[in-house]
Each structure stands twice: as C-alpha cells, then as structure tokens.
C-alpha cells in the first residue's frame, strides 16, 4: 500500500515575519529579547545584563534601516547575544 503525500502551498513569509517568529521561538525557551535605543545600546546609559540572563538585543535604528516597508530585508541587523 502506498502512502499519500499531501503538499500544501505555504505562502511566502517576509523576512521581518521570519525574524519575529524566531524571536518568539526563543521566548518559548525562556530567552528574553529587547529592542534598544542608541543610548541603551552603547555609552554610559547602555543596558547591562547579568551573564546568567539569556537574551537577544536588537538595535532599534538598525532594525528600522534593515527592512523595507514590505518586510523584506535590505541590510544586516545589529544584534547582541547574551547568556
């Protein structure tokens, strides 16, 4: 007997959608994620996390420049990984 394979058409997802899904997946594993302003990213006011905290931080200015209005990625996103 032969098994029937069902193929579903999966709509193309935007790069921004895929990034958001990956970050949501990390939350399920108890990772935090932050979108940081320039002052929170670097300088005297930068956000400092304990090495025991698992987190992904994204630079807000980089995030805005990285994606087009249609959600496609134009440039790399600056990311810090902690933990």
Secondary structure, 3 states (H helix, E strand, C coil): CCCCCCCCCCCCCCHHHHHHHHHHHHHHCCCEEEEECHHHHCCCCCCCCCCCCCEEEEEHHHHHHHECCCCCECCCCCEEEEC
